[in-house]
Every structure is written in C-alpha cells, then in structure tokens.
C-alpha cells in the first residue's frame, strides 16, 4: 500500500481538473475545454500534424484557461465580477481579439492580464512535467497572427501552431453555442489572418458542421482523448491543483494545503485506515475547485451577503462534486470534497445534509476547513489566535454545527500543521527578509502596505521584490506565489 501522504495521481486527471476549474472561472460550461480539446485534435489531424503535435495541441486546449485564477484579483479590479467579465469577453463578436477589444479603454490591462495568465500557465506546464514546446505555447496563449497579441507580440510562424488551433477550437465551440452555426463561421472567417492563419481557419470551416454534430450526437467524444495513451502511467502531485485553486484569492494562499494536513492528522487520530486518510487528504486539497465559479467580489464581501450572492456561494461545493464526472481517478475525492460546507445539523450547503447522511470524512473536512479559516486573516478581520479559534469551533460543535469528535481531534491534540511541500526548499534561495516580504505580497499586500507593516521604505520593498522575482525566475506576484508554495518557501 502506498504511503498515506502520497498525493501522486494520474497526470491527465490533474490536467482535466485544471480544465474544469478554468471553465468555471471563465464563466463557461464545464465541458467547454474538453470539447475544444477534441475539436483541436481533429483540426491538428486534418492539418497533417504528427501524433505528438496533435497531443500537444490538445493539452494546450485543455490547459488554456489554467492561468485564469492567477489574474482573478486584477480582473475583479477592472470588471467587478471577474467571472462574468471573462464570460462577456469571450462572447464579444469582434473581428479581432475580444480580450484586447474588451480592455481597450483600460490602459495596459490587456498586456498585464495576459502576462500574468501566460506566465502561470507556463509554470503549471513546467511543474506538470510537460515538454518544452507545450510550455512555450502556454506562455504565449494570447499571441495572434498579425502580431497584435500578448505577452510578446509574436506574429505569424513565431506563434506555436497549438495556440492557433486551441484558439480556433474555442471560438467555434463558444460562438456556435451562443450565436448558431452560420454566425460562428462568419466570425471565424473575420478573425482569419488577424488571430489565426487563413489556412487553419479554412480547415475548421470545412469540417465544423461534421465535428459539432459528432459532439452533439455523442457528448462522450469530448472525454475521448488521444492524450490517454501519451500520458499513460504518468503521474503528478495533486498539490499543484490545490495551489492553482488558491491563487484566485490572495488571502487564501496555502489554505488548501493546510486544510489537507489538518484533516489527515485528525483522521489518523480518529482511527481511520490509511486508505481513508489518503482519500480525505486528497479531497481536502481539491475541495475549493467550485470556488472558481464565484466572483472575487463576493468572496471579499464583509458581513452578510445579498441573497443572489449567497446562492452563488452555495453552489461552489456543488460544482466541486460535479467535477467527479470529468476527472477519472479523483471522482471519489471530489465527492468527499463536496461536503466541505455541510453541517451535521443540516444548516450547511449545498445538500443541507444531516448527520445520518454525512460521511465521517466530510465531517472532518468541514471542521478542518473552518479551523484553518478562523486562524487566518481575511480582508475584513484579523486572524484569530489558535486558542480563540479552537474555542469558537468547540462552541459551534456543541451547538451541533460541527462533529464534536472531529473538532476534538483537530483542537485538543494538534499535530504539525505544516503543509507537505512537493519539493525540498533550497535554504539559501531567499533571504529571511525576502521570504518575509514574499509572504506578505503572496497574501495580496501592496508594496506600500508591506512597507508599513515592516516599517521600511516602499523603495526597499520594491528592491526586495525585484530580487525575489529574479531568484524565482518570474515577473508577477501570482507566479512568485505559485513557485514559492511549490518550493516550500511559504
């Protein structure tokens, strides 16, 4: 039997999970990326691409939106509702990039948002162990045929063919769904030689009706993926998915890892066998998948939510549970994860499940998630001390809102809450001051706020931030956070 802390899972299941989270964050149906990946595979094959190139293009299509949790805070600043803002951009009937058109009056937003998204997408590819060509494509997702794209203004043959193919497939799926087949073809024709090469667009237009009919007649085709053979026997760490989920809200940096560690320790103390401990640990890592469907402005709201906002929050664990339909070996974990906000007295969501219908793993997860949240600062309050958080959770358990045994296992005999790092940190990589500043900026603090907290000048903070970025080989806060978390520096 594998060790209980083994978080290695099939690589393709993590890629599919990232696609699911990306579709939620983009305001798209949760089968959008799988459908686009299938169409991409057909397009690559019809274009005479090699088997390896076909697989690469499909992987790019599945991971196209993997970086969108990284720039959610910036999208929220620009659009208010980051999810609806992205959805509106993708729906724009423009002859060029709807992303560029939709941000035209917002300064350098197109470039800065693209840079964050692409840098994180490329880093994800690197951490998943994908090849250099796939990583390069994901670092240039918003480049275009005419050179007006981002982040580097590549044009023509400089842009990876996989980027063009994924873009075409995504446009076909979205425009056909929203505006019908004829209008979808017209829009793709208008974008040819602007966003993608004419010859590729012509291949899509020649086969689009056939491909869409095949998908509509048998939706399971989008699950059939030539990547299965290419990625067979390849695994990756599930922590990368947890870290990408947490990027959406800076103040949740490291949250999923901490919940997973606490939940597993409590399960061990309660006598659950190793298989159940491992399932719970993995479920805790992914329990925030559905959070991507809810705008940041809702999560950042202090106090009581409006009823419409509350309904969106209630659906977050529902979407986590729905992920089980798409992510293969993680289906059982996704089901457990969907209980993260249920309460034994029936006051939780989304099921309003009561004790008899509430698996013990779900009860432990719910209590662990609440305890980590209480111990951490939020935009509207300071963190509670360990003692205060424990007392509050015990009081809630006494009132029937959490499992009392689970709470006691979490609070009375706490074990290490340090999240397992997927890589051994290099002790000398960052200085202590650099790590301290990185911790603050990873939680969303501006340079000015960090300067005030540490009683140093903003210019000193800026110098340290530049040094951190240089040492971590990145240029954005989100990428630095993701890399530092993977290295165990946060």
Secondary structure, 3 states (H helix, E strand, C coil): CCCCCCCEEEHHHHHHHHHHHHHHHCCCCCCHHHHHHHHHHHHHHHCCCCHHHHHHHHHHHHCCCCCCCCCHHHHHHHHCCHHHHHHHHHHCCCCCCHHHHHCCCCCCHHHHHHHHHHHHHHHHHHHHCCCHHHHHHHCCCECCCCCCCECCCCCHHHCCHHHHHHHHHHHHHHHHHHHCHHHHHHHHHHHECCCECHHHHHHHHHHHHHHHHHHHHCHHHHCCCCHHHHCCCCEEECHHHHHHHHCCCHHHCCHHHHHHHHHHHHHHHCCCCHHHHHHHHHHHHHCCHHHHHCCHHHHCCCCCCCHHHHHHHHCHHHHHHHHHHCCHHHHHHHHHHCCCCCCCECCCCCCCCEHHHCCHHHHHHHHHHHHHHHHCCECCECCCCHHHHHHHHHHHHHCCCCCHHHHHHHHCCCCCCCCCCCCCCCCCCCCHHHHHHHHHHHCCCCHHHHHHHHCCCHHHHHHHHHHHHHHHCCCCHHHHHHHHHHCCCC
